Amino acid sequence: MVSMDVTAIEELVSKGESFEEKVDGLFKLVQGFGFDALIYDYTPIRYDLDGQIMIPSVLELRNVDESMRDYWSGQGYIRIDPVQRVALRTTAPFFWSYDPQAETLIRTFMTEDCAPVAAFLAERELTAGVTVPIHLPQGDYATVTGIMRGNRRKLAKDASHYLADFGLAAHLFQREAEAALTPEQRYAGLVRLTARERECLAHSAEGLSAKEISRVIGRSVPTVVMHLNAATRKLGAKNRAHAAVRAAHLRLFDQPSH
C-alpha cells in the first residue's frame, strides 16, 4: 500500500472533466492503495417515502461485474446490503468482511435476509473492503467502497494503514463530484415535476389557495388546479398538503427545470 499526501490525492481526484472521468481517476488512485475494485453510489436523500434505503441515483462500478447494477438498483439488493446499513449509521470509514469469523461492523446485519447479497459477493470475490460513508449537509448521501480480493485476514490486519488515506481520497473526490454531477444524474430515478407543477406546489405549501396562486403566477385557476392535481398524482399523495410534504422529503423543489 502506498501512502500519499493531500496534494497528491487532490491532483489525482481532480483529473478529468466529466463525472465518469473523475471516477476513473479515483479508481486509479485507490488501486495505488492496493484495492482491486471500486464502487461509488450517490442519492440526494437517504430514505424513500416508505422509509427504505433509497435506490441510488448514481452507481459507478470499476472492475466489478456490471450485473451488480441490476441486482443492487433494479432488484433492490442495496436495501438489504449490510455494508449500506452500517454506512447509514456512521460517518467514519470502516473495514468490512463477510468472513463469519471476522469481527467487523457488518456482522450484526449479516442475517438470513441478506443471504442473496452475501452469495452474489462471494461468487465474485467481493467479500472484503473498506467503505467511506459521506453524509452531506443538504441530505445528500454517498458511499465510496474499495474492494480487496485475496487474503481477508491480512486485509483486516492492514486496515488501519489505509483507512485514513482512503477516507481522505473519498471526501476529496466527493467535493469534485459535486461540481461534475449533472442534474439528470443527481435526480435520476426520482419523481420528476415540471417547473410549473413545482412552482404551484411550492406556493401551496406556503398556504396559498389555487386562486391566490393564479394571481401570483399569472395563470387561470383551472390551470393552477391542473398543475396541483398532476403533482399530487405523481407523488401518490392524498391531497395537496400531503403532496407538498412528500415533495419536500424527496427534495423535488431542488430539481432543475425541464
N, C-alpha and C positions, 0 to 999 in steps of 0.2 A: 504494500500500500504506500502511496506517495502522499506526503503532507504538503499542502500548498498555502501560500499566504493569501490575504484578502484580495490584493491587487491582481494576482494571477487568476484567482477564481472569477473576479469581476470581468476580466478580459475575455475569458472563455465563455461565460454565460451571456455576454452581451453581443457575441458574434451572430451574424445573420440578420436579415431584415424581417422575414416573416416569423410567425409564431413557431411553425414547424421547424424552421432552420435553427431557431433558438433551442428547441427541444433536442435537435441533433447535437448542438454544442454542449448542452448539459449531459447528454449521454456520453459524449467523448470525454468529458470531464470525469464523470463517475467511473468510467472504465479505468481511468488513471488511478482511482482509489481501489480498484480491484473488483468492481461489480461487473457482472456479465449482462445484465438486462435492466431496463428502466421502465417504470410505469408512472404516468402522471395523469391525475384526474382533477377536474375543476367543476364546481357548480356555484351559482350565485346564492344558493340557500342550502342549509344542511339537511332539512327535513321537508318532505312534501306535505300536502294538506291532510293526509291520513296519519302523519307522524312517523312515516317510514323514511329510512335513509334515502336521500334524493338520488335519482339516477343522474350520473354526471353529464353536464353539457359537453365537456371535452374529455376524451380519453385517448391519451397518446401512449403507444407501445413501441418499445425498441428492443429488438432481439427477443420478442415474446410472440408466441403463436397468435395470429390475428383472430382466431376463433374466440379468444378471450373477450373480445369486444362484444360479440353476440351474447355470450354467457353472462358477463358482468352487467352490461347495459340492457340488452334485449330480453334476457331471461331473469334479470334482477338478482344475480348472484351477489352483487355488491351489497345488497341488503342483509345477507347472511354471512358476509365475509368478516371473520374475527379481527382481521387487521383494521378494517374500516371501523368496526365497533370500538376498538381501542383508540384509534386516531381521533374519533369524535369526542373522546373524553379527556384528551391530554393535548398539551401544546409542545411537549418535549419529544425529540427524536427517540425512537426505540427500536431495539433489535427484536425480531420475532422468528420463531421456528415452529414447524409442525411436528418436530420430533417429540413424541409423547413424553420423553424423559427430560425435555428442556423446560426450565423454569422461566418462561418468558411471559409477557403480559397477555398474550392472546390465549394462554392456556385456559383461563376462566371461561372464555367464549367458545371453546372447542367442544361443542355439544353435538348431539345427533343431527340437529337441523343444518349444521354447516358441513356435513359429510360430503355433499356434492362439490363444495368448494375445495375441500381437502383432496378429494380424488382427482379433480381437474389439475390442481397444482402439482400433485405427486407424479402424475403421468408426464408432466413437462419439466420436472426438476426445478420447480419454482417454490420450494418449501422453506426457504430461509432468506432473510434480508433485513433491510433497515427501512423504516418509513418515517417521513417527516410530515407531521400534520401542520397545515398553515391555516390559521383562523384569522380572517381579515376583518377590519373594523366595520365594514358595511354588512357583514354577514356572509360574505363570500367564503368559500371553503375549498381547499385543495390539499392533495397529498402527493408527495414525491417519494417513490419507492424504488430502491435499488435491490436487485436480486443477485445473490452469490450462489453459484452452483458448486457442489463439491462437499467437502468435509464440514458438516454443520456445527460440529462441536468446536472445530477450530475457528469458525466464524464467530461463534458466541464468545470465545475466549478473546478474540481480537476486536470485538465490537467497540470497546471503549476507545480504541485508537482511531476509528474512522467516523464515529458518530458526530463529533464536533465539526469536522470539515464537511461532511455530507450535509449536516443541518445548515451550515452557513451557505453552501452552494445552493441548496434548495430555496432558501429565503431570498438570496440574491437573484436567482432565476425567476422567482415569482414576481419580483419587482420589475424585471424586464418583461415578463409575460403580460403584466397588467396593461402595458402600453401596446403590446403586439397583438393581443387577442381582439378579433373583430367583434362587433356587436352580435353578428349572426352566430359566431362560435360561442360567445358568452351566454346567450339566451336560447341556444338550440334545445329543442325538446320541451320548452315551457309553452304555456298558453300564450298566444300572441293576440294582443288587442290592437286595433287600428288606432291611429293618432286621435281620431275624433272620439272613439269609444273610451279611450283612456282619459281624454280631456273631460268628457261628460261625467265619467265615473269619479274622477278626482273632485270635481265640483260637487257631486252628490255626496261624497264622503265629508265634505265641508258643511253639509246641511242644506244645500240649495235645492229647491224644488225644480222640477222639469221646466216650469215656466220661468223661473229665475235664471236657470242655466241657458235657456233660449235667448234671453236678453244679453247675457254675458258673451256668448259665442256668436250671436247674430244669426241664429238658425231658428226654424219654426219649432214649436213644441212637439208636434208629431215626430219631427226628425230627431230631436233630443231623446224622446221616448224610445224610438227605434234603436238608437245607439246604446242607451242604457239597457234595454232588453237584450240586445245582442251580446253585450259584455256579461250580463248576468247569466245568459245561457251558456256562453263559452266557459265560464267559471263553475258551472254546475251549482250555482248559488240559489238560495230560496227567495231572496229579494235583493234590492239594491244595496242595503246595508251589509248584508252577508257577502255580496259581490265585492264591495269595497274592502272588507276585511281580508277576503281571500286574495285580492289583487295586491294588497299591501304585503301580505305574507310572502307571496311569490315574487315580490319586487317588480311587479309589472309596470308600475309607474316609472321605473327606471329604464324600461325598454326603449330602444330607438324607434323613431317614427318609420313607418313603411306604408 
